[in-house]
Amino acid sequence: MPSIPTKQLPVDHPSIGSSAVPIQRIDVRTFTIHTDFPESDGTLAWNKTTIVVVEAHAAEQTGIGYTYADSATALLIRNTLAELLVGQDALAPNAAYATMWHHIRNLGRPGICSMAISGVDTALWDLKARLLGVSLGNLLGVIRPSVPVYGSGGFTSYSDQQLQEQLGGWVRQGIQEVKMKVGREPARDLARVQVAREAIGDEAELFVDANGAYERKQALRFAERFSDLRVSWFEEPVSSDDLEGLRLIRDRAPAGMEIAAGEYGYDIFYFRRMLNAGAVDIQQADITRCGGVTAFLQVASLCEAHNLPLSAHTAPSLHAHVGCAVPALRNIEYFHDHVRIERMLFDGVPELVRGELHPDFSSPGNGLTLKRVDAEKYAA
């Protein structure tokens, strides 16, 4: 795809201060990769994943970011956001974030617009760190050297044997928390959870994710039965838009079972409503949806103010550096599809050691480099 041409600005342009580094161009590419097996959860089925990769250029440095979204997201970046940012200060990603949000006012903030901004924002923060010659974690302020993960997959399309092999395999790798999908066939859910528990043993934590498939009373009944199998995390037992329903289940769920939701948050107002409603025990947020690094840090501050833990939803390679700088973060979702894709497309993915992701703080930025030759075969 053609890149946005560089806009030459005079040195006295108002957007350029004495120490500013003007953004030269924003490139965007789309890659689609089929799953290694058909996948489904409680409410959706899929066989491929699209990743929109953004590269921001300034002063001979390139920052990389991405979002898992439809190709329409790339079109919005290319036709609307990219040219808007040319000439702005690469050392001020917060300003670029505000510019993007202001510009898409009439396009609607949730959904594609927010995912487009997320992709660009993560690239700009990576660019800033590379321009300064520091890791993204050190730029933000590292408070821990690594972040725990939980293995995530256990799709409803899997056979019992596949379910056991995947979840049990993670535990053998040292991941002590694993998550499976439920809700597509409620009549089979208890048996599948039993199979999962047998595969991971008594010590590992077992999470379930219904993706909003249950009704309120149905979810309450399953919460009690899942508790007998020592399920400690129940994600989206009802739709994440049903804040009253989430609060009901949170209040009445067995002790020791935490209610999680928030992956579909596209702006700060969504998270404020969810937290003010007391709807969750664990607030989730996705750096590829909520608005990038800038917004993820905002959500983290909200969680601290509400004394609730934050969990990073999927995209483990993007969350690792930021997660090491966020006090409220509990864990990162080590999602099967995204782990596979990020290893296929990028060099420099964080190393997994005994159930924790360890970013490389000796490399500038987020440490990721696009494998251009390998990626080209998946280009849209």
Buried (B, 14 or more C-beta within 10 A) or exposed (E): EEBBEEBEBEEEEEBBEEEBBBBBBBBBBBBEBEBEEEBBBBBEEBEEBBBBBBBBBBEEBBBBBBBBBBEBBBBBBBEBBBBBBBBBBBBBBBBBBEBBBEBBEEEEBBBBBBBBBBBBBBBBBBBBBBBBEBBBBBBBEBEBEBBBBBBBBBBBBBEBEBBBEBBBBBBEBEBBBBBBBBBBEBEEBBEBBEBBBBBBEEEBBBBBBBBBBBEBEBBBEBBEEBBEBBBBBBBBBBBBEBBEBBBBBBEEBBEEBBBBBBBBBBBBEBBBEBBEEBBBBBBBBBBBBBBBBBBBBBBBBBBBEBEBBBBBBBBBBBBBBBBBBBEBBBBBBBBBBBBBBBEBBBEBBBEBEEBBBBBBBEBBBBBBBBBEEEBEEBEE
